[in-house]
Amino acid sequence: MSVPTQDVLIVHPNEDRRAALASMLDRHRVVAVESQVEATRCMESAAPTLIIAPPENARRFLRHVDRAAPEAVRVFVCSQADRRGLEELVETAAEGHVFSTLDDSLTPTEMGQRITNILQLRASARVMPTSRMEAGFRLQGRTYSARCLDVGNFGAALQVPMDSSVGVFLPGVVVEELFIARDGRRVLHSRRALVRHVQPVRQGSEHALRIGLSWSRALEEPSTTPLAVVREPVSVLAALRKAVRRSASLWVHYPDTTAGQFVLDAPSVDLVDGRSVLRGTSVGASAVSTGDVLNLSFEVGGQSYAGVTSVLRKGDDLTLSLPRILNMQNRRGLQRFRPGKEHRFLVSFNAPFSGKSVTRSVLDLSSRGLSFAFDASFEVLPAGSQLDVTLLLPDGSEASCHAEVRSVDEVSSGDGAENPLRPYRCGVRLLDVPPRVRDAVHAAFISARSPVVEDGGRSPFAEIWRMMEAAHYNFHPDYPFGSEAQYLHQLEDTHRRLCGSGELGSSLVYKDSDGVQGHVAGLRIHSRTWLVQHLAVRPGFHRADQIAHELSALAIELGESHEDIDFIRFSWREDNRWPSRLGAWLLRVMESHGLSWLRHFEYMRLPLETARPPVEPLPEVREARDEDCARLEHFLRERGEVMRVLAEDLQADQMRLESLSARYAAHGLHRRRRVFVVDGDNGPLAMALQEEGSPGINLIEKTNAFWYVVLQPDHPGAGAAVQALIQRCVDHARAEGRGTAVALAADEDVATLEALGFQRMGRFSEWFFHRSMVRRWVELFRSIFERVQHTASGERARNRASRRSV
């Protein structure tokens, strides 16, 4: 249901306000006049669909409207500070006139959204409840009970007992925590709704107030994702071009006020004298002058962007400079994807208000939500509706879920729906996701991204192992090739359990007719951190670079698909030239203060059969207490390693990995952390953190490595404390039946460990970044390999031409 072209009459004494209101209604035929006298003449010649006017002489003006345009939607624009105007409107409503009120101090963006909602309320279907429905809400600290009279996609009518004052329900006021219940069960919940109109009614001897409410098309959900900053000029240009290409609304206003906000019409990004500029026109830009600094904002692909621009030239159109940086906020926590033809999903449910059985094909989905098309002209599915849905999965099985409608968005008539006459998209959030639904979504996601990549959990681990051997992936000292009989069955069991868990790990293989050509794995190494590991591609394959790109990007996107994963982590050996160059370039381009963290460490090992016992007595080592963990967290935060604290579960209450250990134990795997302490004169002198994990969770056994930190480096006993902690970790490895002790050493710790017999095995770089940077990472990673492929194809073409000439 799309709002058709309609006639709109705008009455306002302020020319700039008239122009701003008209600019919000560019889809409609707008007539803007200065006075109510002119408006009366216009109505007599052509009856408008919508009338917007100030509150002065509202009752007299409405009498003219009732005679000339009785079917018109009436909207009065009145500031909440205008007490006289509000009193006029209250008295008008008390006489039985029905109208809506908008606050004149709203920004044009908010004003436009509310006007659109009012028009949608007029055109949207409304359902009369077949059984009695109760409603409730809170207003000015008081809780009200009401009866639901009818419900639409964007509003409802409630009947409130007459003991409530009509003056409380001024049109434009906001009610909170609105709910509608049927048979004691809530079928709709909205945090905020807006009073559109109030009217005294009488049914027999019962007096009541009829309250008309409207609400947003989407539930408001504050995002926990921190603000990201796009700094690269190429990326800023790409974001603007994407917005223009997708016909997104580009809003512009002065930095100190939003009163003069307007939409840039017919925007384009052009090249002028070697410089990219933004062009467009707007009726509301009359007050803008050359040289003015303006704020620019837009939303595209579930992400909101905001930046600063300036007016370069004003003529028939505006020429604006491109922002130097864009602040970006993700509106949606998880990326949606369109499933392929072989992975179709159907969603079925009973409509919460009409009770009709509804079955729809899923347009796009993620592991926590989906969307489908519907026609708002006769179907009612408002944001906040509670649904019991049944999902038909690609394998033909069904699964039941509880869900909530999160958004109702208008889309173009040809946006992929089976029926092009359904131009509204209903966005649904799944509140409980059964494991088989999650697995089906992940399989569909992998197939949608790359048809030749499969879930590695379904492939024999021996095939993956043989491919890794052919790829010379030999940096796993505990599991050397040639000795597979000793440990391969254990690695295969760990691999199967991780992949089967659906939440702890994943494996992706690139397969063709010759078998497995590449592999990458993902691991929940900490509660909120996804480690990308074990990337290997069979050598000599002509698409090795492309395989590496597809597998790496997929592994990171699979990590992002887990809603509780906040950080992505991957590492590379610095003597491996290609990953090192790639990682350095990505770091330079993407680094965002507070959202990423880079560290370097030396991977060191001590064969236990060569370990030397301590010569001198060492200080006592004990298990850490809660206050010791709190002290270590405070020390790391003071050192500026906040990102590490969050990404590696180094908060005091999570340091021993109790919750992560329980998740691993549920799938027959082991994962925990031991914290050892050597005391000084005043609290912990030094502490060591010993990781524990089932063998093979990580092939280089990061999950069985230790590291230490000295909290009082100037203390005379610091050296002895470090030796005692290292010896305790060595003893721990021996007690666990391991043949070696593994340390991840900072540069300043290498000499100490070497003196105790540890051997350097290679220097690593490791990068953590927040999930809000994943989209950017994938785009940059793709651009690198596209460039490499273009260069390689050009080189092959030149070689062929050279051979022909010879």
N, C-alpha and C positions, 0 to 999 in steps of 0.2 A: 504494500500500500504506500504509494508515494503521494505527497500532498500536491494536488494539481495547481496549475496556474490560477490565481485568484485575484480579485480586485481588492486593494487595500487603500483605505483613506486615513491619512495621518494628519492630525490637527495639533499644532504646537506653535506658540508664539516665537520660540527661539529657532532661528534659521539653521544654526549648526546642529541643534538637536534633531530637527526635522530631517536634515541630510543624513545624520548618523542612523536614525531609525529607518530611513528609506534604504540605506546601504545594506542593512541586515536582511532586507526582504527582496533581494535582487531576483528571486525566482517569480515574483509576483508583479502584477501591474499596479504601480503605486502612484497615488495622487496625494501630494502634500500641500496643505493650506495653512494659513496663519491663524484664522479665527473660526469659531463655530458657525458664524453666519455664512462664510464661504463653504463650510462643510455641508450645511443644510442644502445650499444650492446644488452642490455636487451630488448629494444623495438623491435629490429629486430627479436628476437627469440619468443617473446610473446607480443602482443599489450595490454597495460594496459587500464583500464577504467578511472583512475585518475592519474595525474602526479603532484607532488609537487616539486618545484625546487626554488633555489635562483635566483635573477634577472641578474646575470652576464651573458653576451653574450646571452641575451634572444632571440634576433631575429634569431641568428644562430641556437640556440637550437630548436626554434619553427619550423624552416624549416625541421629539422630532424623529429620532431613530426608530422608535416603535411604529411610527406612521410610514416613513420612507424606506426603511430597511429592516423589517422585523426579524429576519433570519440572520442578521449580521452578528458576529462575535464582537462584544464590546470590551475594550481594555482601557483602563484609566492609568495614566502615568503620574504617580504622586510620590513625593519624597516622604520618608517616615518622619522628617522634621517639620513637615507642613501640617500642623495640628488642625488648622482650619479646613484644609482640603480633606484630611482624614475624617473629620466630623461630618463634612458634607457627604462623603461616600458612605459612612455608617448610616446616616439618615436616609440616603437613597436606597441602600440595601434593605432597610427596615420597611420601606414602602413596597417591597416585593420585586424590585428590579434586579436582574441577574447580570453580573459583569465580573471581570477579572481586574486585579490591580497589580501594577508593577512599580517597584521602588525606583524613583527617578535618579537615585544615586548609584544604581547598578552600572557596572562597566558595559559597554556595548556588547561584549562577548556574552556576558550573563543575560543581558536584555534580549539579545537575539535568540539564545537558547530557550528562554522562557516563552517568547512569542511563538517559536517553533513548536514548543510543547503544547501551547494553547491550541494552535491549529491542528496539531496531531490529535488532541483530545476531541476536537470536533469531528475529525474524519475517522478516528479509530473506532473499532467495534466496542460495544459495551454489552456486558452480560448481566442479566438479572438473576441473582442467586435462586436456584431451584429449592433450596432449603435455607433456613435462617442462618445468617452469618453474623458473628459478633466481631466487633473491632475495638481497638483501644489505641490510645496515643497519649503523649505527655506534652503539655503546653504551659509555659511559665511556672514550672515546678509542680503542676497539678496533673494528676492522671485522670483521663476521661474514658468512659465506656460509651460505645455507640453501636448502632445497628448498620450493617452494610446494605445499601440500597441497590447499587450497581457498581461494576468494576470494568475499567478499560485498560488498555495497554499502558497508558500514561497517567491515569488518575482514577478516582472513585468518588462516589457520593455516599455520605454517611448521615445518619439521623442521630442527633445528639439531644438528650432531654432538655426541656426548656429551662431547667434550673440553672443552666449556664447562660452567662450574659452574652448577648450578641456583640457587644463591644469588644469582647476578648478575641473574637474570630475576625479581626480586621483582615480584609483581603491583602495578601502579601506576607502575612506572618508565617513563621515556620513552625510546624509541629514535629516532635521527635518520637522515635521508637514506635512508629505506626505498625500495627499488626492486624491481620484479618484471620479469623479462626472459624473452622467449620467442625461441628461435633467435638469441640474441645481441642482440635488439632490445628496448629497454625499452617495456613496455606500461603501466607505472604508476610514478609517482614521487610520494612524499609526504615532506614535510620532517620531520614528526613523527608518531609512532604510540605507542600506549599498550599496555603488556603487561597483558593481562587475566588470563591464567592460564598456568601451565607444568606439564607432566606428563611424567615419564620414560616412554618407550615402547620396545618391542623388536620388531624385525621380523627374524625368523630369528636370526642371530648378531649383527645390528647393533643397537647401543644408541644412542638419540638422545633429544632433548628435543622435545616438541611444544609450540610457543609459540603462544598465541592473542593476536592483536593487534587493536586497534581504532583508528580514526582519525576525525578530524572530518568533518562533512558538507561542509566547504568548505576549500579550501587557504588557508593563511594568507599574505596578501600585504601587507606593510607599505605603508601609503598615504603618498605624498609630498605629498598635499594638506594644506596647513596648516589648523589649526583655525579655523573661522569662529564668530562670536558673533552670536546673534540677540538683539537688545536691545529691539526694539519690543514693547510689551505685546500689541498686536494679533497680531503674528507668533508670539509665544510661545503665545498662546491658540489660534491656528490650528493650530500644530504639535501641541498636546495633543489638540485635537478630532480631528485627522486620525488620531492614534494610537489614540484610543478608537474611532473609527469603523471602523478597520481591524483592531480586536481585537489590537493590539500588546501585548506584555507590558510592564507598567510596574513596574520594579524599584526598591525603596526600601531604603536602609540608612543607618546612622550614618556621618558623615564620617570618623571615625577608625578604623573597622573595617568589614569586610564580613561578619563572623561572623553578624550578625543580619539579613542581607538577606532580603527576602520580596517576593512578587509581590502587587500590588494587584489583588484580584479584583473583577470586575464594576465597573470604573471608569466614572465619568461626570463630565462638566464641567457644573456647575450654577451658577445665579446666586442668591446669598444676600445679601439686603440691599444689592443693587446691586453686589456684588463677585463675580467669578467664582472658584469654588473647585473642587478636585478631590476626588471622593468615591470610596470603595471599601471593601472588606472584605478581611481576610486573617487566616488562622490564626496565621501567624508574627509578628503584630504585638502579641503579648501584652506585650512589654517596653516598648512605645512609650507615652509619656505626653504629655499636652497641653503644648505649648510646645517640644517637642523639635525640633531642627533635623536634617533628613535630606537625603540625596542621592537624587535621582530620575534614572533613566536609562531610555531606551527607544530602539527602532530602528523606523523606518518608511521605506518607499520607498528603501531602499539608503542611508539616512542615519542616523547614530547621534547621539542628543541626550543631554545631561547637564546638570542644573541642581540648585539647592538649594531645598528646600521646608521648611515647618514644619507641625507638627501643630496645627490650630486647635481641633479637638474630637475626643474619643474616646468613642464609645458603642457602639451596635450596629455602626456603621461608622466609618471614619476620614474626617475632613474635613481636607484639606491645602490650604495656600496654593499659588497658582501661582508658579513660579520667576520671578524678575525678569529673568533672562537664561538662555539656553540655549547651551551650547557644542555646535557641530555639526561632525561629521566625515563626509565622504562615504565610504561603504564601497565603492562601485563608481565607477570612474573615468568611465564613460560612461553616459549615460541610455539606457534601453531604450525602444522604442516598439512598438506592435502594428501590423503591416502591415495595410492594407486588403484587401478581397476581390480587388481587381484587381492586388495586388502580393503574391501568396502565394509563400512559399519552402518548399522541402522539403529535408531533410538526410538523407543516406544514408551508412551506414558498416557495416563488419563489427565486431560486438562484440568487444572485445579479448580476452575470456576464453572465451566460448562459441563464438566464430567465426560466429555467426548473422548474416545480413544484416538490417539494421534500417533502416527508412525512417519518418521522422516529419515532421509538419507543424511549422513553426517558430511558437512562440507569440509571442515578442517578440525583438527583435534591436537591435543597434547596429552601427556600422562595424567593431567589433572582437570582437563576440560575439553569441550567440543562446541561446535556451533552447527546450526541447521537453519534452513530458510523457512519462513512462514509468511502468511498474508495477514497483516495487521488490520485489514479492513473487515475481517470476519472472525479472526482468531484472537484470543486474549491470553497473552503470556507476559505479564508485566515483570519488570526487574524486581527481584525479591521473592518471586514465586518459589515455593518448595515443591519439588517433584520427586516421585518414586519412579525411576526410569529402568527400563530393561534394554540392555545393549545386545544386539545380534552381532557376534564377532565374525571375522572372516572365515573361521573354520566351521561355522554353522551353529556353534554353541551359543547359549544365552547367559547373561550375567546381570544381576540386579544391583542397582546403586541408588543411593540417595543423592539428590542434586539440587542446585539452586540456580535460578536464572540470574545472571549477573549483568547482562546488557541486552538492549534491543536497539540495533543500529540499522540505519537506512543504508542500503547499497544500491548500486545500479541494477537495472532489470536484467542484465546479462551476466551477472557475476557468478556464474558457475552453478546456479541452482538448476535442478532438472526442469522446473517450471519457471520460465522467465517472468511470469506474472507475480512472483513472490519476492518483492524487492526489500524485505526486511530480514535481518539476520539475528537469530536468538543465540546469545552466548551463554553457555551453561558451565557451571563449575561442579565437578564431581566431588562430593564431600567424603565419600569412602570409595576407595578403588580396590577391588579384589585383585589378587596377584595375577590371575589369568587375563584380566583386562589390561593390566600394566604390561604384561609380556606381549600381548597382542598389539598394543600401541607401539611398543619398542620395535617389534618386528616390522610393523607397517612403516615406522619412521625410517628404519634402515633401508627398506625396499624403496621408499620414496626418494631417498637421497642417492642411492646407488644400487641398481638392480643386480650387480655382480658381487656385492658384499653380503655376507651371511653372518648369522650368529655363530661365533666360534664354539659356543657351548654344544652345538649339535655336530661338530666335527671331531673325529678321534684326535686326541691330543698327540698321539704318535705322529700323525701327518704334520701337525703344526711344528712339532719338535724337529722332524726331518727337514722341513723348509728352513727353520732357524739355523740348523747346522749348515745347510747349503748357502745361507746368507752370511755365514761367518759371524753369527751373533753369539760370540763366545765369552762375553764378559759376565759370567755367573760362576765364580770360582768354586762354589760348593757343588755345582752340577756340571762337571766337564763332559763334553761329548765323548762317547766311547765307553762310558761307565753307566749307561742308562739302566742296566739291569738292577742296579742298587737303589735307584730313586725314582724311576719313571712312573711306576705305579702310584707313588705318593704324590708326585706332581700332577698326575692325571686326576686323582681324587680331589685334590685342592682346586684344580681348574674346574671340575664338574660342579663342586659345591659353590664356588664363587659365582659361576654363570647361572646356576640354578636358583640362587638366592633372589635375583632380580633387583637387589638393593646394594649388595656389597661389591659386586664386580661385574665386568662384562668382557667379552672377547669378540673381536671382529676379524673375519678372514676374507681375503679377496680370492675368489675362486674362478677358474675357467675350466675348459675341457681337460687341461693338463694337471688339474688339482690345485692345491693351495699355493698361491703366489705371494701372499703378504699377510701379515698379522699385526694387530695392535690390541692392547688390553687396557681396561680402566679399572681402578681400584679405589674403594672408599678407604683410604689409608687413615684418615681421621674422621671424626663425626660429620664434619661439614666440608671436607676436602676430597676432591677427586683427583687421583694421580693417573696420568697417562703414561703407560709403560709398555715395554716389550715390543716396540715397533721393529719389524724386520720385513724385508722384501727380497725375494729370490733374485740373485744377481744375474745380469745378462738379459733380463727381461726388458723388452723395448719400451714398456710403459712404467718403469720402476718409479720415476718421479711422480707420475700421476697417481700411482697406487699409494705411495707414501702420503701424498696430499689428501686423498680421499679418506684413507684410514685415520689419519691424525685428526682431520676436521670432524669426522664422525665420532671419534672417541671423545672429543671435547664436547660436542653437542649432546652426546648421550649423558655425559656428566651433568650438563645443564638441565637435561630433562628431569632430573631428580630435584624436586622442589626444595628439599632441605640441604642441597649442596650449595654452598656459598662461594667456594674457592676452587679454582682449577690449578693443578700443580704439574709441572713437567720439568725434566732435567736432561742434561746432555754432558757428555765428556768433552772437555775443552780441547783434547787432542783430535777429536772428530771434527774435521774442518767444516763440512757442510752444515751440520746442525748448529755448530758454534756461530758461524756467520749468520745463519738464519735467525737464531735466537737473539744475537746482538742487534740485528736490524729491527726485529719486532719490538725489542725492548726500547730502542731509541725512538721509534715511532709511537708506541702505545703507552709508554710509562705515564702513569697517572698517580700523583702523590696521594697516598692513603689507600689506594685501591690495588696496588701491586707491591711486590717485594722480591728482590733478587738477593741470593746468597751464593757463596762459593764454599765448597768444603772438599777436603781430601778424604778419599775412601781408603781406609787403612784396615789391615787384617793381621791377626796374630794366630798362627797355628798353635794349638794348645800343647802339642807334644814338644814344642820348642820353648814354651813359656818358662821363664826363670822365676823361682820363688823369691819373695822379697828378702833382702839381706838384713835390713834393719827393721825393728818393730814399727808398725804404722799406726796412725790414730784409729780409734774405733769408728766403724761405719754403722749407721742405724737406718731403719726405714723412716721415711719422712712422715711427719704428722701434718694435720690440716694447716696449722699456723706456718709450717715450713713451706708448704705449697703456696700459701698466700704471699709469703715473703719473696719467693722466686718469681711469681707473677708480677709483683710490684717492681722487682729489680729489672725484669725484661721490659716492662712498660717504660720505666725511667730511661732505659737504654734506647728507646725509640723503636722497639720491635713489637709494636702493637699488632701489626698484621700477622706476625708469627704467632703471637699469643692466641689470636682468634683462629688461625688456620690449623694449628697443631694441637689444639685442645690443651693449651697451657694455662687456662683459667684454673684457679685453685680448686674449684669444685668438680672439675673435669679432668684433672691432671693424671689420674690413675686409669682413665678410660673405662670407667665402670659401665656407662650406657653403651658404648661401642662394643665392649666385651660381651654384653648380653646379646647384642644383635648378631655377632659372630657365633656365639655359642648356640643360638637358635638354629643355625645351619651346620652345626657340627664342626666349627672352626674355632681357633683360639686367637685372641688378640687382647693385649693389655699392656700396661706400662708400670714398671717399678721405679720408685724414686728413692735414691740413697742420699744420705746426709752425713757430713763430717762437721761437728760443732766447733765453733770458735769461742772467743771470750764473750761475745755478745751475739748469740744467734748463729744460724748456719754460716760456716766458713766457705764451704764448697758443696755443690750438689751434682749428682749424676742422674740422668734419665735413661733407663734401660728399657728398650722396646721389646715386646714379646709377640710372636705370631706363629701360626702354623707354618711349617716349612713349605716354601714355594709360593706363598702369597705374593712375594716380590722376589724375583730370581736372584737379585744381588743382596737379598736379605736386609733391606733397610728396616724391615719390620722386626729384625732381631739385632739391630745395632744400638749403640749407646753414644751419648755425647754428654759433656759436663760443662759446668760454668762455675767460676770462682766469684763469690759474692763479695769477698774482702781481699782483693788482690795484693794489698800492701801488708797483709798479715804475715809475720815471719814463718808461720806454719803452713802457708798456702801450698808450697811444693809437696810437703808430706801428705797433706789432705788430698791433693790430686792423685798422688800415687796410690793412696788407700782406696779411693773411689775406682780407679782403673783396675786395681787388683780385685775389688769386689765384683766388678762387671765381668772380669775374666773367670772368676770362680762361678759366677752365675751361668755363663756359657757352658762351663764344664758340667755343672749340675743339670743343665737341660739336655745333656748328651750331644752337644754340638762339638764339631772338631776344630772350630776357629771362633775367635772373638772379633767382632766387627765394630769399628769406630768411625763416626762421621765427624771429622776434626776440622775446627777452624784453623786458619793459617798459624795463629799464635800457639796452637796446641800440638802441632806436628812434631816439633823437636822432642817434646816430652814423651810422646807416644813412641817415637823411633828409639829413644833411649831405653824403652822397656821392651823392645823387640818387635814392635808393630812395623809392617811393611807398607809402603805407599803403593797403591794400585791404580791411581789416576785421580786427577782433579776434576771435579764436577761443578757445573753451574746449575742452579735450580731456581725456577721462577714460579711465584704464586701470583695469581691475579683474581680479582673479584668476578663473579658471574655476569655482572653488568657489562664487562668488557668482551664477553664471548663473541657477540655479533661482530664487533670490530676486528677481533682476532681472526675469525673465519674469513671475513672479507679481505683482509690483508694477506692472509695465507693463500687464499685463492688467487689474488692478483700476482703473487710471486710466481706461482706455478704456471699461470697463464703466460707470464712473461718468459719463463724458462721454455715452455712448449713452443712459443712463437719463435724464440731464438733458435731452438733446436730444429724446428721445421725449416727455418730459413737456411740454416747451415746444411741440412740434408739436401735442400733444393740446389744450393750452390755447388755441393759436391757432385750431384747428378749432372749439372750443367758442365762442370769441369771435366767429368769423365767423357761426356758426349763430345766435347771439343777436342779431347785428345784422340 
